Amino acid sequence: MKIPDDVRKDIPLTSEVIYFDSTATSLTPKPVVEAMEEYYLRYRANVHRGVHRLSQIATHRYEESRKVVAEFINAKFEEIVFTRNTSESLNLVALGLEHIFRPGDKIVTTPYEHHSDLLPWQRLAKRKGLKLEFIEGDDEGNLDLGDAERKIRGARLVAVQHVSNALGVIHEVEELGKLAEEEGAIFVVDAAQSAGHMEVDVKKLHADFLAFSGHKGPMGPTGIGVLYISEEFFEAFEPPLIGGGTIEDVSLDDYKLTEPPERFEAGTPNIGGAIGLAAGIRYIQRIGLDKIEEQEHKLVKRITEGLDELEIPWYGPRDLKKHAGVVSFNVPPLHPHDVAAILDEHNIMVRSGHHCALPVMKKLGINGTVRASFHVYNSVEEVETFLGVMEELVKSLRG
Ligand SMILES: Cc1ncc(COP(=O)(O)O)c(C=O)c1O
């Protein structure tokens, strides 16, 4: 596949706008839409409970999608639970493990987490009288691994993001996972910004739980997410939602839960979403994660060089090996929303604000950033266009 041209041909929107907002949600390639269309138009039915032909096909395709996801992150088939998104997956982890915590237990995370990997732990800590500690790090988002080692000592659970959606920093998740494992702590990974952009391997990361969304890196639809639950936790993890599909037997006053993964998926799932997600993953695999990383690295290198030339401050690690395809910046004295609105007038879509990472903004002493984020369909020419607009903007500001 020629990168990015062949991918762009599969995504009509790339010829209409410059889309630099893939961290929020990715554009959708045609094969994903076609896979979902096929489900809705050709074999639309509910899964698991039907004997009829359509239900059999739908069940087969739904479970086949689970297999695609499992292989994608090097997990077992039964360890994959479909959810709505990363936020739901992480909330489920906190709720499903709540019963194992005792007052005084320690949870360790970082100051760079998305709210979805912070609030569930804050609430759990309040409810159960737990200690919540944060691994120190600098303003670029680099973690102090010495402090990580100290804080993880004696921890019951460690939760970290793989990649920051606000700063673009790639965290040393593998090392942190090893530290957690040595301490016997549960290791939870928020892979919302890494899955589909770089290798995510639950074994290499030593993950006990891992969450990601279908609509971001994997280029799938919205409304479908993944929760990986290591089989070691099949008994300890209490499904927060139970009911249809989760049982082996029920009487009027009791029930017996069925085996995973059904045990953890109450009610009718997002069947079309799971099928679309699998199509997205297959699409990503056809391109190759190495090609995706290479393209995003090229874009990050050019945009950061260009911003430096224009003396526009940008955030995240200066060491670009640690910088994923997410670049946050500011154009003082303009508010980030005003910059985003100006870019929109030039047909360039970027995000602005606190990016659901208010503690990061507070640490940096800013109210928000403008964020340009990439996927493999973005081109260096688009970055040049963006830099041209920025050049005009700073000229008009600085006179
Ligand atoms: C690092 C990180 N975690 C969690 C989330 C939440 O993802 P979702 O909105 O799909 O639940 C996001 C979304 O941007 C994210 O960037």
The ligand as an ORCA input file, in Angstrom:
! r2SCAN-3c Opt
* xyz 0 1
  C      -5.898      8.424     26.807
  C      -7.383      8.352     26.686
  N      -8.091      7.584     27.536
  C      -9.415      7.469     27.459
  C     -10.135      8.135     26.516
  C     -11.616      7.968     26.451
  O     -11.996      7.381     25.251
  P     -13.541      7.256     24.889
  O     -14.053      8.663     24.807
  O     -13.575      6.562     23.576
  O     -14.155      6.507     26.002
  C      -9.473      8.967     25.622
  C     -10.214      9.758     24.624
  O      -9.727     10.681     24.029
  C      -8.066      9.065     25.695
  O      -7.380      9.834     24.859
*
